[in-house]
């Protein structure tokens, strides 16, 4: 008996939903009609109602054009930018000294095996380095049979095997 009532509810579910929507719609329409004519008395008040698009528009107030005359009492908004541009012109900029040449890395290659180099740094430390490692502030970019290439401060240095 419990199974048949559940099946019966599933069949009536659609009908209940349609009736619920209809009741809400009718109550909504009735409420709208009631509240839209709440302040009106008879047919005269309804006919006197003004649609917003039909309301008379007020003309804007007259503008006093003399208030917009430039008297020269204010600063020029672009004047300071012009003065800065003139001050920074190539003829007025001081010449600067070129940056000093970076000191080449002071490493000595002791030996090479496959893609690994044995190097001695300026401090006397011995290290094994591969491509991508950093030694003495420089990055190893290549390891070849003839030596290694280091890149420091944007410059490349070829260090031969000694």
Secondary structure, DSSP 8 states (H G I E B T S, - for coil): -HHHHHHHHHHHHHHHHHHHHHHHHHHHHHHHHHHHTTT--HHHHHHT---GGGS---------GGGG---S-S--TTHHHHHHHHHTSTTTS--------------EEEEEETTEEEEE-TTS-EEEE-TT-EETTEEEEEE-SSEEEEEETTEEEEEEB-
